[in-house]
Amino acid sequence: GIVSSKGQVRIKGAIMNERGLILVNTGNGKGKTTAALGVVLRAVGQGFKVLILQFIKSGNGYGELAGLAKLGDQVEIRSMGKGFIYYKRDEVGEAELARHKEAAQAAWRTLVEEVNSDKWDLIVMDEINNAINYELIDVHSVGEMLKNKPKRLHVVLTGRYAKPEIIDMADTVTEMKGCFFYKSEAVDGKGRCVAGGCRLANKRKKAEDEGGVESGDTPRKKPK
């Protein structure tokens, strides 16, 4: 975790003076931004000043952003994207892609300015990995920004398809993998996960084969 204490950062019990972390939340599962907001909440609790800059999301309809706004002036949110774009590059038309690229470039210029200002303790670069993947911004430029950021600054980079260049620089990389979602075909009529790669499903199937599961997600021991 990250704990502010007289200019120090505590990392798994070790104290490192003014050592800002690079955290990456990536993967195809849901929860990447939500996990970053958990870091934001912890940082606010420690008195940190936080900037959240969104590269793709437009800021419309996200309840968590409305919630963060209630935290006061410790958190600033800038939604500079043009909204959701498809995850597959070939599903996006050139005109739409150009529109997103213009917005991403404006967000990038803002991000570089804010990073260099050294007035933030934590900056969340929301969906920046997607912006890199779409070539809306240059991965090497992002790498240089991370290398030359203020030493004390913590950053969180979210979004699918994190590039190896970014992962190699990170202190922590979390890959989100979906087991099932509430509207997924991987959920049967009883609300149970039936995805082949899901540990819950595999555990349940084994228990069912042994006659030990009646319903729900919790395997039960076979009655003697």
N, C-alpha and C positions, 0 to 999 in steps of 0.2 A: 504494500500500500504506500501511499504518499502522505507524509505528515510534515507540516511546516512547523519548525521550531527554531527560532532565532537564525533563520537563514539556512537551516539544515534540512536535508531530506532523509527520511528513514526508509530503507529498502530491505524488507525481510530481516529486520533486526539490525542491519548495518547502517551507520550514519555516514552520509556523503555530503560534503559541504557544497551547497548551491549546485547540485547536479540535477539538471532537468531530464526527465525521462521521455523517450519516444515510444508511444504505445500504438499498436496497429490492431484494429478490429476488422476482420475480413471474413470471407466465406459466403456461401449461398444461403445460409440460414438467416432467419430474422433475428433482430436484437442487437445489431451492431451499434446503431445510434443510441439505443436505449442503454446499452452497457457504458457508452461514453458519457451519457448523462448521469449515470451513477458515479462516475469519477468526478463530474462537475459538482454533484451534490456534496461529495466528500470534501472537495477542494473549498467550496463555499464555507463549509463547516470549520475549515482550518483558516479562514480569513483570506483565502486567495482571491485574486481578481481574475475573472474568466471571460474569454471571448469565444463564442460559437459562431463559426462562419460556414454557411451551407452553400456548397458548390452546385448542387443540382436541385434539391428540394426548394420549392418556392416559399415555404413557410405557411401555406394555406392549409388549414384543417388538421394541424398537428397539435393535439392536446398537451403533449409534454412541453411544447414551447410556451404555451399559455401559462402552464404551471411554473416554468422557470422564470417567467416574467415577474412572478410574485415574490421572487427572492430579492428583488431590489437591485440597486446599482452595482452589486458585486458581479452580476452576470449581464453581458451584452450579447444579443443575438442579431446576426445579420444574415437574412435569407436572400441570397443573391442569384439563385438558380431560376430556371424557367419551368420547373416542374419535372415530373417523372419522364424519363426516356427509356426505351427498351434496353434490355440487357444484351441483346444480340446486335452487333454493329450494323449488319446488313438489313435490319428491320427499320432503320432510321433514314429518312430521306435527306438529301443534301441540304435542302433549304432549312429543314428543322435542325439539322446538325450544325449548320452555320449560326443559327440563332442561339443554340446552346453554347457554341464555342465563344461567341461574343460575350455572353454573360459570364462564362467561366474565366475568360481572360480578365474581365473587370474584377471578378472575385479574386483572382490570382494577384493582381496589382494591389488590391486592398490588403490581402493577406501578407504580402511581402512588406508593405508599409507598416502594418501592425506588429509583425514579428520584429522588425528592426526598431520599432519605437521603444521596446523594452519596458512597456508599461503593464504588461499582462504576466500573470503567473502561470496560467494554463490557457492554451488555445486548442479548441476542438475544430479540426478541419473535416467537416462532415461531407461524406461522399467524394472526397478528393481522389480516392483510389479509382472510382468509376470515371471521374473526369480525366484521369491519366489514361485509363484503359481506352477511352474514346478518342484519345489524342487531342482533347480539348486544352490540356496543358501539358508541358513537357516534363517527363519523368526526371531528366537530368537536372532541370532547373529546380525541381522539388528537392532532389537530393542535395544540391548546393545550398538551398535555403535551410535544410535541416542541419547540414554540416556547420553552417555559419550563424545559426540562431544564437541568441543570448544563452549563455551556459546554464543559467538558472531556469530557463523556460521549459515547462512541460508541454508536450503536444500529444494529441490523440488524432490519428488518421483513420477514418472509417470508409467503408465501401467494399464492394466485391472486387475481386481480381487485383489484389495488391501485388505490385511488381516486385521481382526479386531484389532490385536495387533498393527499394524501400524496406523490405523485410530484413535485408542484411544490416540496415542501420538501426533497427528497432531494439529496444530493451525487452519488450514483451510483444508477442504476436498471438492474438486469439482468433481462431478460425471457428466461425459459427456454422454448425451443420444442423439442418432441420431433421428432427425425428418425425414429427407430423405437425400440421397446422390444423386449426379448427375446421377448415373447409376442405381438408385434404382427402384425396381418394384412399389415402393410407389409413383412414379411420373407418372401422366397420360400424354396423348399425348400433352397437352398444357403446360406441365412443372409444373403442380400444384400438391401439396402434397395431397395424398389420403390415407395416413396411418391412421388407425383407432385410434391410440393413440396420434396423432399429434394435437396440439392445433390449428394450422393453418387450418388443415382439418376440425376439428369440428366446428370452427368458420365459415369457408366458407360454410359448409353444412347447418348450421343454416340459414345463410344469403341467400343461394340458395333456401332453402325451403320457405323463405319469399319473394323470387323473387328479391333479391337485389344484386346478383352477376352476372356480365356478363362474365368476364374472368380474369385470373391472380390471384394473391394471396391476393388482397385487397378487402375485402367485402365492397360493396357500399350500401347506404341506398336505400330502395325501393322508386321509384319515387311516388310522390303523384298525 
